[in-house]
Amino acid sequence: MRLGVLDIGSNTGHLLVVDAHGGAAPLPAFSHKEPLRLAEHLDERGAVTQQGIDALTDFCASAVRVAEDKGCADMLGFATSAVRDSVNADDVLEHVRRVAGVDLAVLSGEDEARLTFLAVRRWFGWSAGRLAVFDIGGGSLEIAGGSDEAPDVAWSLPLGAARLARTWFGGDRPDEEAVRRLRRQIRADIADNAGHLLRPGTPDRAAATSKTFRSLARICGAAPSGEGALVPRVLERATLAEWIPKLIALTGDELAHLPGVSPSRTHQIVPGALVAEACMDIFDLPALEICPWALREGVILERIDQISVLSPT
């Protein structure tokens, strides 16, 4: 069947149209996305602004049209950290439902981590053994680990790259003292629950997903996206540590010219790099393998599993 998956993230709204059926990898058929930057459309109360609500609603309405044009039998819509944590989340969701005709489910941080873990497990397979998964989004960091398809542990922290850029740097170029204080806070927050993942022992394989990790890996020398999803890509801790002082010293224009960096996300590169390095340091991981599948694929895979159970062949 052809499915549309509407992902309203803290940075981007993304409709992914896939051809999917049980026992096969979801096959992307079409992609429609816009940089909504909801994590940065929050007022002083933590509410999504009217500008953010209007942009979100317009995008959802366009996604409905695209899904219909592409022949989707169903569209699964969900929102993550920016909507979940906003004080006016109910009003935002009702406006989108009433104007665009889209009913967005709000995923909890734990569900984000769980579904991302499912996608990464299916990508690497059982040979990965005990698996640890890290995902830096715009609004939150998800961490999960386990030996099965469902993780033993899964949790979320408000350490997304866009959130940190807005709250710590305010869009300005970070100074040395601000970076030091942010680095200390990130590591304290991650270390607070690190035992959940470390208690069963060192993972056999550690992986990272989503745009921030892909951009950092590309900066550090990984293959470009044009070489395809099957090319192995790794983010090494030592290389990232060498790059962080360089990233801090670069202007926004200079960051935008680095490989893998979108101009709209240059201000997120430094906080994202600090979170990535902290994950590898605290969990003693010399490198993270980059997985091309993430939350959207996890949502699709779970939906396929549900369909297969209800309609066995």
C-alpha positions in Angstrom: 0.0 0.0 0.0 1.0 3.6 -0.4 1.3 5.6 2.8 2.0 9.2 3.6 3.9 9.9 6.8 3.6 13.5 7.9 6.3 14.4 10.4 6.0 17.7 12.1 9.4 18.1 13.8 10.9 21.0 15.7 12.9 22.1 12.5 11.0 20.8 9.5 7.6 19.6 8.3 8.2 16.6 6.1 5.7 14.4 4.2 7.3 11.2 3.1 5.3 9.1 0.6 6.3 5.4 0.7 5.2 2.1 -0.9 5.1 -0.4 1.9 4.1 -3.9 2.6 5.0 -6.6 5.2 8.4 -8.2 4.8 9.9 -5.5 2.6 11.7 -2.2 3.3 9.6 0.9 2.8 10.3 2.3 -0.6 10.3 6.1 -0.7 8.2 7.4 -3.6 8.0 11.2 -3.0 9.2 13.7 -0.4 7.6 17.1 0.4 9.1 19.3 3.1 9.5 22.8 4.4 11.7 24.4 7.1 9.0 25.3 9.7 11.5 25.9 12.5 8.7 25.6 15.1 11.3 25.4 18.0 12.1 29.0 17.1 8.5 30.2 16.8 7.9 30.2 20.5 7.0 33.3 22.6 8.3 34.1 26.1 5.5 31.9 27.6 6.6 28.8 25.5 3.6 29.0 23.2 3.8 28.5 19.4 3.3 32.0 17.9 0.5 32.7 15.4 3.1 32.9 12.7 4.3 29.4 13.6 0.7 28.1 13.7 -0.1 29.6 10.3 3.0 28.1 8.8 2.3 24.7 10.3 -1.3 24.8 9.1 -0.5 25.8 5.6 2.1 23.1 5.3 -0.3 20.4 6.6 -2.9 21.5 4.1 -0.3 21.3 1.3 0.7 17.8 2.6 -2.9 16.6 2.3 -3.0 17.8 -1.3 0.3 16.1 -2.1 -0.8 12.8 -0.4 -4.0 12.8 -2.4 -2.2 13.6 -5.7 0.3 10.8 -5.1 -2.4 8.2 -4.4 -1.8 7.6 -0.6 -4.3 5.2 0.9 -3.6 6.6 4.3 -1.7 9.4 5.9 -0.1 9.2 9.4 0.5 12.5 10.9 2.5 13.2 14.1 4.2 16.0 15.9 7.2 15.9 18.2 9.0 18.1 20.7 8.1 21.7 19.6 4.4 21.0 19.7 4.5 18.6 22.6 6.3 21.0 24.9 4.4 24.2 23.9 1.9 25.6 26.4 -0.8 26.0 23.7 -0.4 22.5 22.1 -4.1 21.8 22.3 -5.0 25.0 20.5 -2.3 24.4 17.8 -3.6 20.9 17.2 -7.2 22.0 17.0 -6.4 24.8 14.6 -4.6 22.3 12.3 -7.5 19.9 12.5 -10.1 22.5 11.8 -8.4 24.4 9.0 -6.2 21.8 7.3 -8.3 18.7 8.1 -5.2 16.9 9.6 -5.4 15.1 13.0 -1.8 15.2 14.3 -0.8 12.7 17.0 1.7 14.0 19.5 4.4 11.5 20.3 5.9 11.4 23.7 9.7 11.6 24.0 9.8 8.0 25.0 7.8 7.0 21.9 10.1 9.0 19.7 13.1 7.1 21.2 11.2 3.7 20.9 10.2 4.2 17.3 13.6 5.5 16.2 15.2 2.4 17.9 12.8 0.1 15.9 13.9 1.7 12.6 17.6 1.4 13.5 17.2 -2.2 14.7 15.5 -3.1 11.4 18.2 -1.4 9.4 21.2 -3.1 11.1 19.4 -6.3 12.0 20.0 -8.8 14.8 23.7 -9.0 14.1 24.0 -5.6 15.8 23.6 -7.4 19.2 22.8 -5.0 22.0 22.2 -1.7 20.3 22.4 1.9 21.5 20.7 4.6 19.5 21.1 8.4 19.7 18.9 11.0 17.9 19.5 14.8 18.1 16.4 16.6 16.8 15.5 20.3 16.8 13.8 20.2 20.2 15.1 17.0 22.0 17.7 14.3 22.3 16.4 10.7 22.3 18.4 7.8 23.7 17.4 4.1 23.6 19.1 0.8 24.0 18.4 -2.9 24.0 18.8 -6.3 22.5 15.4 -6.7 20.9 13.2 -4.7 18.6 11.7 -2.9 21.5 14.3 -1.1 23.6 14.9 -2.0 27.2 15.4 1.7 28.0 14.3 4.8 26.1 14.2 8.4 27.2 14.2 12.0 25.9 16.0 15.1 27.0 15.3 18.7 26.1 18.7 19.0 24.3 17.7 19.5 20.7 20.0 21.6 18.6 17.4 24.3 17.7 16.2 24.6 21.3 19.8 25.0 22.6 20.7 27.5 19.9 17.6 29.7 20.8 17.8 29.5 24.6 21.6 29.7 25.0 22.9 31.8 22.1 19.8 33.7 21.0 20.9 33.5 17.4 24.3 35.2 18.1 27.7 33.8 17.6 28.6 31.9 20.8 31.4 33.2 23.0 33.8 31.0 24.9 32.0 31.4 28.2 28.6 30.6 26.8 30.0 27.4 25.1 31.6 26.3 28.3 28.4 26.7 30.4 26.3 25.0 27.7 28.8 22.1 27.5 28.7 21.6 31.2 24.9 21.6 31.3 24.5 19.2 28.4 26.9 16.7 30.1 25.2 17.0 33.4 21.8 16.3 31.9 22.9 13.3 29.9 24.9 11.8 32.7 22.0 12.1 35.1 20.3 9.0 33.5 23.3 7.4 31.8 23.1 4.4 34.1 19.9 3.3 32.4 21.9 2.5 29.3 25.3 1.6 30.9 24.0 -0.8 33.6 23.6 -3.8 31.2 27.1 -3.3 29.8 28.7 -1.7 26.8 26.5 -1.9 23.7 27.8 -4.1 20.9 26.9 -1.4 18.4 26.1 2.3 18.7 24.3 4.3 16.0 23.0 7.8 15.4 20.2 9.1 13.2 18.7 12.3 11.8 19.9 15.5 10.2 22.3 16.9 13.0 24.3 13.7 13.2 24.4 13.3 9.4 25.6 16.9 9.0 28.3 16.4 11.6 29.5 13.1 10.0 29.7 14.8 6.6 31.7 17.7 8.1 34.0 15.1 9.6 34.6 13.4 6.3 31.7 10.9 5.8 30.5 10.2 2.3 28.0 12.7 0.8 24.3 11.7 0.6 24.6 11.4 -3.2 26.5 8.2 -2.9 23.4 6.4 -1.5 22.0 5.1 1.7 24.0 1.9 1.7 27.4 3.5 2.0 28.7 3.1 5.6 29.1 6.4 7.4 30.7 7.0 10.8 31.1 9.9 13.1 34.3 9.5 15.1 34.7 11.1 18.5 38.3 12.2 18.0 37.6 13.9 14.7 34.5 15.7 16.1 36.6 16.9 19.0 39.1 18.4 16.6 36.3 20.1 14.6 34.4 21.7 17.5 36.8 24.6 18.1 36.8 25.3 14.4 33.0 25.3 14.2 32.8 27.7 17.2 35.3 30.1 15.4 33.4 30.1 12.1 30.8 32.7 11.1 27.3 31.7 9.9 28.3 32.2 6.3 31.4 30.1 6.7 29.4 27.3 8.4 26.9 27.3 5.5 29.7 26.5 3.1 30.7 23.3 5.0 29.6 20.0 3.4 26.3 18.7 4.7 25.2 22.0 6.4 21.9 23.6 5.4 22.0 27.4 5.5 18.9 27.4 7.7 20.6 25.3 10.3 24.1 26.9 10.7 23.2 28.3 14.1 22.4 24.7 15.3 25.7 23.2 14.3 27.7 24.1 17.5 25.1 23.1 20.0 24.4 19.9 18.0 28.1 19.1 18.0 28.4 19.6 21.8 25.5 17.2 22.4 27.0 14.6 20.0 30.4 14.8 21.6 28.8 14.5 25.1 26.9 11.4 24.1 30.1 9.7 22.9 32.1 10.8 25.9 29.7 9.9 28.6 28.9 6.5 27.1 32.5 5.9 26.1 31.8 5.4 22.4 34.8 6.1 20.1 32.4 6.3 17.1 28.7 6.3 16.1 27.5 4.6 12.9 25.1 6.8 11.0 21.8 5.1 10.2 19.7 6.5 7.3 16.5 5.3 8.9 15.0 7.3 11.8 11.6 8.2 13.4 9.6 8.4 10.2 10.7 4.9 9.1 9.9 3.6 12.7 6.4 5.0 12.4 6.0 3.3 9.0 7.4 0.0 10.2 5.1 -0.1 13.2 2.1 0.7 11.0 3.0 -2.1 8.6 3.4 -4.5 11.5 -0.1 -3.6 12.7 -1.6 -4.1 9.3 0.1 -7.5 8.9 -1.3 -8.6 12.3 -4.8 -7.5 11.4 -4.7 -8.9 7.8 -2.4 -12.0 7.8 -1.6 -13.4 4.4 
